[in-house]
């Protein structure tokens, strides 16, 4: 029987390593961290097997969809942190900020000209998915992509999970084995060949904008990206992620189950930006949270309960609730996208949802808003406007209000396809954790993915319905509306 982590490695072209090459390359595309990183661990293993040094590589494109000051700043802050760590610990690190889009392919070829093999991250959405396919088809050295995305390996599922219940059963059966085979804390400590690679010569051959800048705002201002979506106050570093996790465990987790849905409370983890950019591993989060189970709890207390949401971990209910969110609900989207290249298409919805939404496509709408009105939070609905303003200002929407935010756009646009187009654009433009399988899960859940049929009604058909009136009754909103409500000036 294969070790569970063997399901994380995908050999993209079945070629053998070039033993005459000078180094092994690890290209950080989605897991931007040097700790708890399966792909880096795998790259170190190849470097040791071939007795070669390891080249760590990061790049920043300017032509990716929704490129903006917000995303670039967060990304560059993380690159600075990794660069500084590599300098301090004498690791070979090459960064690349493109001058023009075509420079990327020249950079790939130059960087890999003398490589034995390439190890990079498996990520099931966005341009990374297509780039990994391109690399496997066009390179003469082996390309290995390694899944760093969650606790349950992508290669463990045979098809796309159609709901959270189905995936939760898979998670429960495999949790203990996956949890007890974590990534190594610091895989670079095991690297044997520490020979210095001539990074300066490599960089000179690349038409780049030079070193990672010390002054990020000035550097970004000169790039051909969207300068209207402004940077956030949070930092895109691993250190910031670890600090956020520590604060959540201390202040949010003890009351998570009771207060996570209340926007006026700060009981959610807020870790999704750093998870999206791979600054922190889900394994670290799960381990840290389980370390706060009641005294005497251990893995032997876990019981398979056939996919039910409660009674699996059999400890603190706050921990049970949080881990169901971070493992089941986060990872079901990764596994869906891994098996479904059409993850972002309307036609990927379940048959029952497609049928009912089409049946009600022409139902009259009381309100119809343009994309520009939605983007600028110019609707009649105070709660929806507040959620949209939070998205614009902070790059996130509170977890509970994100569901309402998506549902109302279905109600306020001419048809479901238009609603989906608007939601993807709004989310990926402003959300710092957008362009992620989990983001697409949240958006498509509003249309019926991972859900079931409900009572039929106009516009939504049998798709679950939500109202601002019921939301106001269910959750605490006073402080939230004071902060983001209609009295606030539009940005």
C-alpha positions in Angstrom: 0.0 0.0 0.0 1.3 3.4 -1.0 2.0 6.1 1.7 -0.7 8.7 1.6 1.7 11.4 0.5 2.5 9.5 -2.7 -0.9 10.7 -3.9 0.5 14.2 -3.8 3.1 13.8 -6.6 2.2 14.2 -10.3 4.9 13.4 -12.9 3.9 15.6 -15.7 5.9 14.2 -18.6 7.4 10.8 -17.6 11.0 12.0 -18.4 14.0 11.0 -16.4 16.3 13.5 -14.6 19.3 14.8 -16.4 22.2 13.6 -14.2 24.5 16.0 -16.1 22.5 19.0 -15.0 24.0 21.4 -12.5 21.1 21.8 -10.1 17.5 20.9 -9.1 14.9 23.7 -9.3 12.0 24.2 -7.0 9.6 26.8 -8.4 7.2 28.3 -5.8 4.0 29.0 -7.7 1.3 28.6 -5.0 3.1 27.4 -1.8 5.3 30.4 -1.1 6.9 29.2 2.1 10.1 27.3 3.1 8.5 25.4 6.0 5.9 22.6 6.0 6.1 22.3 2.3 5.7 18.9 0.6 7.0 20.2 -2.8 10.2 21.7 -1.3 10.7 18.5 0.6 10.4 16.5 -2.6 12.8 18.9 -4.4 15.4 18.5 -1.5 15.0 14.7 -1.9 15.9 14.9 -5.6 18.8 17.2 -5.0 20.2 14.8 -2.4 19.7 11.8 -4.6 21.5 13.5 -7.5 24.0 15.2 -5.2 23.1 18.6 -6.7 22.5 22.0 -5.2 18.9 23.4 -5.1 17.7 26.6 -6.8 14.7 28.2 -5.2 12.7 30.3 -7.7 9.9 32.8 -7.5 8.5 35.1 -10.1 5.9 37.9 -10.4 4.0 38.3 -13.6 2.4 41.6 -14.6 -0.1 40.2 -17.2 -2.1 37.8 -15.0 -5.9 38.4 -14.8 -6.9 41.0 -12.1 -3.2 42.1 -11.5 -3.4 45.0 -9.1 -1.5 47.0 -6.5 -3.4 45.0 -3.8 -2.2 41.6 -5.0 1.3 42.7 -6.1 2.0 44.3 -2.7 0.9 41.3 -0.7 2.9 39.0 -3.0 6.1 41.2 -3.0 6.0 41.4 0.8 6.2 37.6 0.9 9.0 37.5 -1.7 11.0 40.0 0.4 10.6 37.7 3.4 11.8 34.6 1.5 14.7 36.5 -0.1 15.9 37.7 3.3 15.6 34.2 4.8 17.6 32.7 1.9 20.3 35.4 2.3 20.6 34.7 6.0 20.8 30.9 5.6 22.9 30.8 2.4 20.3 29.2 0.1 20.3 29.8 -3.7 17.3 32.0 -4.4 16.4 33.6 -7.8 13.5 36.0 -8.1 12.1 37.3 -11.3 9.8 40.3 -11.9 8.9 40.4 -15.6 9.6 43.3 -17.8 7.2 42.2 -20.5 5.0 39.1 -20.8 7.2 37.3 -23.3 10.2 37.5 -21.0 8.6 34.8 -18.9 9.2 32.0 -21.3 12.7 33.1 -21.9 13.2 33.1 -18.2 11.9 29.6 -17.9 14.3 28.3 -20.6 17.3 30.1 -19.2 16.7 29.0 -15.6 16.1 25.4 -16.7 18.8 25.1 -19.3 21.2 23.5 -16.8 18.6 21.9 -14.5 18.3 18.2 -13.7 14.6 18.4 -13.1 11.9 20.8 -12.1 9.7 20.5 -9.0 6.8 22.9 -8.6 3.3 23.3 -7.0 0.2 21.5 -8.1 -2.7 24.0 -8.0 -6.0 23.2 -9.7 -7.2 26.6 -10.8 -6.1 29.9 -12.5 -3.1 30.3 -14.8 -1.0 27.9 -12.7 -3.0 24.9 -13.9 -2.4 25.7 -17.6 1.2 26.7 -17.0 2.0 23.3 -15.4 0.5 21.6 -18.4 2.6 23.8 -20.7 5.8 23.0 -18.7 5.2 19.3 -18.9 4.7 19.4 -22.6 7.6 21.7 -23.6 10.5 20.9 -21.3 13.0 18.1 -21.9 13.6 17.5 -18.2 11.0 15.9 -15.8 8.4 18.1 -14.3 7.0 17.1 -11.0 4.0 19.0 -9.5 3.4 18.4 -5.8 0.1 19.0 -4.0 0.6 21.4 -1.0 -3.1 22.5 -0.9 -4.6 20.6 2.0 -4.7 17.7 4.4 -6.3 15.2 2.0 -4.1 14.7 -1.1 -5.8 15.6 -4.5 -4.7 12.3 -5.9 -6.8 10.4 -3.3 -10.1 11.2 -4.9 -11.2 9.5 -8.1 -13.8 12.0 -9.2 -15.2 15.4 -8.3 -17.1 15.3 -5.0 -20.7 16.4 -5.6 -21.3 17.6 -2.0 -19.6 18.2 1.3 -21.1 15.1 2.9 -19.6 12.9 0.2 -16.1 14.5 0.7 -16.4 14.5 4.5 -16.7 10.7 4.5 -13.4 10.6 2.5 -11.8 13.0 4.8 -12.9 11.1 7.9 -11.6 7.8 6.6 -8.2 9.3 5.7 -7.7 12.0 8.4 -5.5 10.1 10.8 -3.1 8.8 8.2 -2.9 12.2 6.5 -2.5 14.0 9.8 0.3 11.7 11.0 2.2 12.1 7.7 2.7 15.9 7.8 5.3 17.9 5.8 8.6 18.4 7.5 9.0 21.6 9.5 12.2 22.7 7.8 13.1 20.5 4.8 16.0 22.7 3.8 17.9 21.5 6.9 18.3 18.2 5.1 19.8 19.6 1.9 23.3 18.0 1.6 24.8 19.9 -1.4 25.1 23.6 -0.4 27.2 24.6 -3.4 26.6 28.2 -4.5 24.8 28.7 -7.8 25.8 31.7 -9.9 22.6 33.6 -9.4 24.1 36.9 -10.7 25.0 35.4 -14.0 21.5 33.9 -14.3 19.9 37.2 -13.6 22.0 39.0 -16.1 20.6 36.8 -18.8 17.0 37.6 -17.9 15.3 40.8 -19.1 13.9 41.6 -15.7 13.2 44.7 -13.7 16.0 43.7 -11.3 16.1 42.7 -7.7 13.0 42.6 -5.4 12.5 46.2 -4.4 12.9 47.5 -0.9 10.3 50.2 -1.6 7.3 48.3 -2.9 4.9 51.2 -3.5 7.3 53.1 -5.8 8.2 50.0 -7.7 4.6 48.9 -8.2 3.5 52.3 -9.4 5.6 51.9 -12.5 4.1 48.5 -13.5 1.3 48.0 -16.1 -1.3 46.7 -13.6 -4.6 48.0 -12.1 -3.6 50.8 -9.7 -7.2 51.5 -8.6 -7.4 48.4 -6.3 -5.3 49.6 -3.4 -3.0 47.7 -1.1 -4.3 46.4 2.3 -3.0 47.0 5.8 -2.3 43.3 6.4 1.1 42.0 5.4 1.7 39.2 2.9 4.3 37.4 5.0 4.5 34.1 6.8 5.2 35.9 10.0 1.9 37.8 9.7 0.1 34.5 9.0 1.6 32.9 12.2 0.6 35.9 14.2 -3.0 35.8 12.9 -3.2 32.1 13.7 -1.9 32.7 17.3 -4.5 35.5 17.9 -7.3 33.3 16.5 -6.5 30.4 18.7 -6.4 32.7 21.8 -9.4 34.9 21.1 -11.5 33.4 18.4 -11.4 29.6 18.8 -12.9 29.4 22.3 -16.2 30.9 21.1 -16.0 30.0 17.4 -19.0 27.7 17.3 -21.3 30.2 19.0 -20.2 33.5 17.4 -18.5 32.7 14.1 -21.6 33.9 12.1 -21.8 37.3 13.8 -20.1 40.1 11.9 -19.9 42.2 15.1 -17.7 39.5 16.6 -14.1 38.7 15.6 -14.3 35.0 16.0 -13.3 33.8 12.5 -9.7 32.8 11.7 -9.2 35.3 8.9 -6.4 33.1 7.6 -7.6 32.7 4.0 -5.3 35.4 2.4 -2.2 33.6 3.7 -3.6 30.1 2.9 -4.3 31.3 -0.7 -0.7 32.6 -1.2 0.7 29.5 0.5 2.4 31.4 3.4 1.1 28.9 5.9 0.3 25.2 5.6 -3.1 23.8 6.5 -1.3 21.1 8.4 0.2 23.7 10.7 -3.3 25.2 11.3 -4.9 21.8 12.1 -2.0 20.8 14.4 -2.1 24.1 16.3 -5.8 23.8 16.8 -5.8 20.2 17.9 -3.1 21.0 20.4 -5.9 23.0 22.2 -8.2 20.1 22.6 -9.1 19.4 26.3 -6.5 17.7 28.4 -6.3 14.0 27.8 -7.7 14.1 24.3 -5.8 12.2 21.6 -6.3 10.8 18.1 -7.7 7.6 19.5 -10.8 9.6 20.5 -11.7 10.2 16.8 -14.6 8.1 15.5 -15.7 7.7 11.9 -19.3 8.9 11.8 -20.3 8.4 8.2 -19.9 12.0 7.1 -21.9 13.7 9.7 -20.7 17.2 10.8 -20.5 16.5 14.5 -19.0 13.8 16.7 -15.9 13.1 14.6 -13.1 14.7 16.7 -15.1 14.2 20.0 -13.4 17.0 21.8 -14.1 20.8 22.1 -17.1 21.5 19.8 -15.4 24.8 18.7 -12.5 22.8 17.4 -14.9 20.4 15.7 -16.7 23.2 14.0 -13.6 25.1 12.9 -11.9 22.0 11.5 -14.9 21.0 9.5 -14.7 24.5 7.8 -10.9 24.5 7.2 -10.7 20.8 6.1 -14.0 19.7 4.6 -15.4 22.9 3.2 -12.1 24.4 2.1 -10.8 21.2 0.5 -13.9 20.0 -1.3 -13.4 22.9 -3.7 -9.8 21.9 -4.4 -10.8 18.3 -5.2 -13.7 19.5 -7.4 -11.5 21.8 -9.4 -8.8 19.1 -9.6 -11.2 16.8 -11.5 -13.1 19.5 -13.3 -11.4 21.9 -15.8 -14.7 23.6 -16.1 -14.8 24.5 -12.4 -15.5 28.2 -13.3 -18.2 27.6 -15.9 -21.9 27.8 -15.4 -22.4 24.4 -17.0 -20.4 22.8 -14.1 -23.4 23.2 -11.8 -25.3 20.0 -10.8 -28.0 19.0 -13.2 -30.8 19.9 -10.8 -29.5 23.4 -10.3 -29.0 24.0 -14.0 -32.6 22.8 -14.7 -34.3 24.9 -12.1 -32.2 28.1 -12.8 -33.0 27.8 -16.5 -36.7 27.3 -15.7 -36.7 30.6 -13.8 -34.3 32.5 -16.0 -37.0 34.9 -17.3 -38.8 35.5 -14.0 -39.3 39.2 -13.4 -36.8 40.9 -11.1 -37.9 43.9 -8.9 -34.3 45.3 -9.0 -31.7 45.1 -11.8 -28.3 46.5 -11.2 -25.4 47.0 -13.6 -21.9 45.7 -12.8 -20.7 49.2 -12.1 -23.5 49.8 -9.6 -22.7 46.6 -7.8 -19.0 47.3 -7.8 -19.6 50.7 -6.2 -22.1 49.4 -3.6 -25.0 51.4 -5.1 -28.0 49.2 -4.3 -31.0 49.7 -2.1 -29.8 47.1 0.4 -27.8 48.4 3.3 -26.4 45.1 4.3 -25.3 44.1 0.8 -23.7 47.5 0.3 -21.8 47.1 3.6 -20.4 43.7 2.5 -19.3 45.1 -0.9 -17.6 48.0 0.9 -15.8 45.6 3.2 -14.6 43.7 0.1 -13.3 46.9 -1.5 -11.6 48.2 1.6 -10.4 45.0 3.3 -10.2 42.5 0.5 -12.5 40.1 2.3 -16.2 39.7 3.3 -17.3 38.2 6.6 -17.9 34.5 6.0 -21.7 34.6 6.7 -22.3 37.8 4.7 -20.4 36.4 1.7 -23.2 33.9 1.2 -25.9 36.7 1.3 -23.7 38.9 -1.0 -23.7 36.2 -3.7 -27.3 35.3 -3.4 -28.6 38.8 -3.8 -26.6 39.3 -7.1 -28.5 36.3 -8.5 -31.7 38.2 -7.6 -30.6 41.6 -9.1 -29.2 40.6 -12.5 -31.0 39.7 -15.7 -30.1 36.0 -15.6 -28.0 33.5 -13.6 -25.1 33.5 -16.2 -24.7 37.3 -15.8 -24.9 36.9 -12.0 -22.0 34.4 -12.1 -19.9 36.6 -14.4 -20.4 39.6 -12.1 -19.6 37.6 -8.9 -16.4 36.1 -10.3 -15.2 39.5 -11.5 -16.1 41.3 -8.2 -14.5 38.6 -6.1 -11.3 38.1 -8.1 -10.7 41.8 -8.6 -11.1 42.9 -4.9 -10.6 39.8 -2.7 -7.1 39.1 -1.6 -8.0 35.5 -1.3 -9.7 35.4 -4.7 -8.7 33.3 -7.7 -8.7 30.3 -5.4 -10.6 27.0 -5.5 -12.2 27.9 -2.2 -13.4 31.2 -3.7 -15.1 29.4 -6.6 -16.7 27.0 -4.1 -18.2 30.0 -2.3 -19.5 31.6 -5.4 -20.9 28.5 -7.0 -22.5 27.3 -3.7 -24.8 30.3 -4.2 -26.0 28.6 -7.4 -26.4 25.1 -5.9 -23.0 23.5 -6.0 -22.4 21.3 -3.0 -26.0 22.0 -1.9 -29.4 20.3 -2.4 -32.7 21.3 -3.8 -35.0 23.5 -1.5 -38.5 24.8 -1.8 -39.2 26.3 -5.2 -39.6 30.1 -5.5 -39.3 32.8 -8.2 -35.9 33.5 -9.7 -34.0 30.9 -7.6 -36.2 28.0 -8.4 -35.0 25.2 -6.0 -31.7 26.9 -5.2 -31.4 28.0 -1.6 -32.7 31.5 -0.9 -31.4 34.1 1.6 -32.8 37.5 2.6 -31.3 40.5 4.2 -34.3 40.7 6.5 -33.6 37.2 7.9 -29.9 37.9 8.1 -30.6 41.0 10.2 -32.6 38.8 12.6 -30.0 36.0 12.8 -26.7 37.8 13.3 -25.3 40.8 15.1 -24.7 43.7 12.6 -24.7 47.0 14.5 -21.0 47.5 14.7 -20.5 46.1 11.2 -23.0 48.6 9.7 -21.6 51.4 11.7 -18.3 50.7 10.0 -19.3 49.8 6.5 -22.9 51.1 6.3 -24.4 53.5 3.8 -23.2 56.6 5.7 -19.7 55.7 4.6 -18.4 57.5 1.5 -17.8 55.2 -1.4 -14.1 54.5 -2.2 
